[in-house]
Amino acid sequence: MGRAEIRRAMKNEKKAKTATYNLTKAQLDAMVREEIGHELERVRQQATDDAVNTAMILLLTLPLEVLMDHYWKKSYVKRIPEFTSHVLEYYEKWQNGELDMEKLKEDLWEYGGVRLEEGG
C-alpha cells in the first residue's frame, strides 16, 4: 500500500466513526430548549434547596441566640438542647400535617404581635 492509499484508508476510517446528522432549525431549537429547560429546573431546585437550608439554619440559630443573650444567660447550656429538640419536633409535626399553618400564624399575631402575610 502506498502512502496516499494509507492516508485515504485512515480518512475513510475516521469518517466511518463520525456520525453525521441533518437537523432542521426547528429541531435544533427544540433540542436546545429542552436542554436549557432541564438545566433551569436543576438550578431552580438547587436554589430552592439552598433557600430551605438557609431558612432552617436561621430558624434554629436566631431564637437560640436571643434566648442565650436575653433570657437564659446563666442556664442556656442546660436548656438549649431541650429547646432545640422541641423546635425540631414541632417542625416534624408541621411536615406531617399535624400543625395548621393558619393557627400558627394566628398565635404569632396574638402572642407575638407579628402578622405574616404572603405578598402578591
C-alpha positions as CSV (number, residue, x, y, z in Angstrom):
1,M,0.0,0.0,0.0
2,G,1.3,3.4,-0.9
3,R,1.3,6.5,1.3
4,A,-1.7,8.0,-0.5
5,E,-3.7,4.8,-0.1
6,I,-2.8,4.6,3.6
7,R,-4.0,8.2,4.1
8,R,-7.2,7.6,2.2
9,A,-7.9,4.5,4.3
10,M,-7.3,6.4,7.5
11,K,-9.6,9.2,6.3
12,N,-12.3,6.8,5.4
13,E,-11.9,5.0,8.8
14,K,-12.3,8.4,10.6
15,K,-15.4,9.2,8.5
16,A,-16.9,5.9,9.4
17,K,-16.6,6.6,13.1
18,T,-18.1,10.1,12.9
19,A,-21.9,10.1,12.8
20,T,-23.4,13.0,10.8
21,Y,-27.0,14.2,11.5
22,N,-29.1,16.6,9.4
23,L,-31.5,18.6,11.6
24,T,-33.8,21.4,10.7
25,K,-33.5,24.7,12.6
26,A,-36.8,23.9,14.4
27,Q,-35.5,20.5,15.5
28,L,-32.3,22.1,16.7
29,D,-34.2,24.8,18.5
30,A,-36.4,22.2,20.2
31,M,-33.4,20.3,21.4
32,V,-31.7,23.4,22.8
33,R,-34.9,24.5,24.6
34,E,-35.2,21.0,26.1
35,E,-31.7,21.0,27.4
36,I,-32.0,24.6,28.7
37,G,-35.3,23.6,30.4
38,H,-33.5,20.7,32.2
39,E,-30.7,23.0,33.3
40,L,-33.1,25.7,34.5
41,E,-35.1,23.1,36.5
42,R,-31.8,21.8,38.1
43,V,-30.7,25.3,39.0
44,R,-34.2,26.2,40.4
45,Q,-34.1,23.1,42.5
46,Q,-30.7,23.9,43.8
47,A,-31.7,27.4,44.7
48,T,-34.8,26.1,46.5
49,D,-32.7,23.6,48.5
50,D,-30.2,26.4,49.4
51,A,-33.1,28.7,50.5
52,V,-34.6,25.9,52.6
53,N,-31.3,25.1,54.2
54,T,-30.7,28.8,55.0
55,A,-34.2,29.2,56.4
56,M,-33.7,26.1,58.7
57,I,-30.3,27.4,59.9
58,L,-31.9,30.8,60.7
59,L,-35.0,29.1,62.3
60,L,-32.7,27.4,64.8
61,T,-29.9,29.8,65.3
62,L,-31.7,33.2,65.7
63,P,-34.0,32.1,68.5
64,L,-31.1,30.3,70.2
65,E,-29.0,33.5,70.2
66,V,-31.9,35.6,71.6
67,L,-32.6,33.1,74.3
68,M,-28.9,32.9,75.2
69,D,-28.3,36.7,75.1
70,H,-31.5,37.9,76.8
71,Y,-33.4,35.2,78.6
72,W,-31.3,32.2,79.7
73,K,-28.0,33.9,80.3
74,K,-27.0,31.5,83.1
75,S,-28.8,28.4,82.2
76,Y,-28.7,28.2,78.4
77,V,-26.1,25.4,78.4
78,K,-28.7,23.1,80.1
79,R,-31.8,24.4,78.4
80,I,-30.8,24.8,74.7
81,P,-30.7,21.1,73.8
82,E,-34.3,20.6,75.1
83,F,-35.5,23.8,73.3
84,T,-33.9,22.7,70.0
85,S,-35.4,19.2,70.4
86,H,-38.9,20.8,70.8
87,V,-38.4,23.1,67.8
88,L,-37.4,20.1,65.6
89,E,-40.3,18.1,67.0
90,Y,-42.8,20.9,66.0
91,Y,-41.2,21.2,62.6
92,E,-41.7,17.5,62.0
93,K,-45.3,17.8,63.2
94,W,-45.8,20.6,60.7
95,Q,-44.3,18.5,57.9
96,N,-46.6,15.6,58.7
97,G,-49.7,17.9,58.6
98,E,-50.3,17.7,62.3
99,L,-50.0,21.5,62.8
100,D,-52.1,24.1,60.9
101,M,-50.1,27.0,59.4
102,E,-53.0,29.4,59.8
103,K,-53.3,28.5,63.6
104,L,-49.5,29.1,63.9
105,K,-49.8,32.5,62.2
106,E,-52.7,33.4,64.4
107,D,-50.7,32.6,67.5
108,L,-47.8,34.6,66.2
109,W,-50.0,37.6,65.7
110,E,-51.9,37.2,69.0
111,Y,-49.0,36.5,71.3
112,G,-46.0,37.8,69.4
113,G,-47.6,40.9,67.7
114,V,-46.2,39.9,64.3
115,R,-48.5,39.3,61.3
116,L,-47.1,37.4,58.4
117,E,-48.9,37.8,55.0
118,E,-48.0,36.4,51.7
119,G,-47.2,39.1,49.1
120,G,-48.8,39.1,45.7
